[in-house]
Amino acid sequence: MAEVHRDPYTGDRTVVHKSRGGRTLAIVVILILAVVGILFATGFWKADVSGGDVPEVSVKGGELPKVDMDSKEVVVGSKKETVDVPTVGVKDNGEE
């Protein structure tokens, strides 16, 4: 892709060519991955895995660790309280 720039002082035109190498490389990589996927899907390529076993794991029962913990005491309660609420008035704008 090319861009044309004009010098504001002399009026000369400058043509700038930009390379799209990264975009081309990304398209090639995607095409290669698509071809490999098609080869595996059609069975042309196979991944035969033989040998090896899943490791055996044995688990024995256990106990939780004993923990001695001191925590703060939380006291929850309620009590009656009187709160003074101010009165709010509306001043009349001369309307009756």
C-alpha positions as a printed Julia matrix, in Angstrom:
96×3 Matrix{Float64}:
   0.0     0.0    0.0
   1.3     3.45  -0.83
   0.49    6.8    0.69
   1.11   10.15  -0.95
   2.17   13.07   1.24
   2.44   16.66   0.04
   4.96   19.04   1.58
   3.01   22.14   2.72
   5.95   24.49   2.03
   7.27   23.36  -1.35
   4.3    21.43  -2.71
   6.5    18.39  -3.47
   4.84   14.99  -3.42
   6.37   12.14  -1.46
   5.22    8.54  -2.01
   5.58    6.24   0.98
   5.34    2.47   0.47
   4.29    0.42   3.47
   5.06   -3.28   3.86
   2.47   -5.78   5.05
   4.93   -8.55   6.01
   3.36   -9.32   9.37
  -0.09   -9.69   7.91
   1.18  -12.01   5.18
   3.05  -14.13   7.73
  -0.09  -14.45   9.88
  -2.15  -15.59   6.88
   0.48  -18.21   5.96
   0.56  -19.57   9.53
  -3.25  -19.8    9.67
  -3.31  -21.65   6.34
  -0.68  -24.13   7.53
  -2.64  -24.8   10.72
  -5.83  -25.32   8.7
  -4.09  -27.84   6.39
  -2.66  -29.75   9.38
  -6.12  -29.82  11.0
  -7.69  -31.16   7.81
  -5.01  -33.88   7.51
  -5.69  -35.07  11.06
  -9.5   -34.86  10.62
  -9.49  -36.95   7.43
  -7.22  -39.61   8.9
  -4.37  -38.96   6.5
  -2.19  -38.29   9.52
  -2.67  -40.25  12.73
  -1.25  -39.86  16.16
  -0.96  -43.41  17.48
   0.03  -43.38  21.11
   0.98  -46.73  22.52
   2.57  -47.84  25.73
   2.56  -46.14  29.05
   0.05  -46.43  31.82
  -1.77  -44.06  34.03
   0.06  -43.89  37.36
  -1.6   -45.63  40.29
  -2.42  -43.42  43.23
  -3.46  -44.62  46.66
  -5.07  -42.36  49.21
  -5.41  -43.24  52.87
  -7.73  -41.54  55.31
  -6.33  -38.99  57.68
  -7.28  -36.49  60.34
  -7.64  -32.79  60.28
  -4.95  -30.98  62.24
  -5.83  -29.86  65.75
  -5.97  -26.08  66.02
  -6.15  -24.06  69.23
  -7.5   -20.63  68.35
  -8.48  -17.68  70.51
 -10.84  -15.18  68.96
 -12.52  -12.01  70.14
 -16.01  -12.18  71.55
 -18.7   -10.45  69.55
 -21.6    -9.03  71.56
 -24.75   -8.21  69.67
 -27.68   -6.43  71.24
 -30.21   -3.67  70.9
 -31.4    -0.75  73.01
 -33.97    1.99  72.68
 -32.64    5.4   71.79
 -34.39    8.76  71.33
 -33.24   10.85  68.38
 -34.21   14.51  67.95
 -35.42   15.11  64.39
 -35.43   18.74  63.21
 -38.59   20.14  61.72
 -38.39   21.47  58.2
 -40.68   24.23  56.98
 -41.44   25.55  53.52
 -41.45   29.29  53.01
 -44.37   30.58  50.97
 -43.52   32.51  47.78
 -46.41   34.9   48.21
 -48.92   32.34  47.05
 -51.85   31.53  49.21
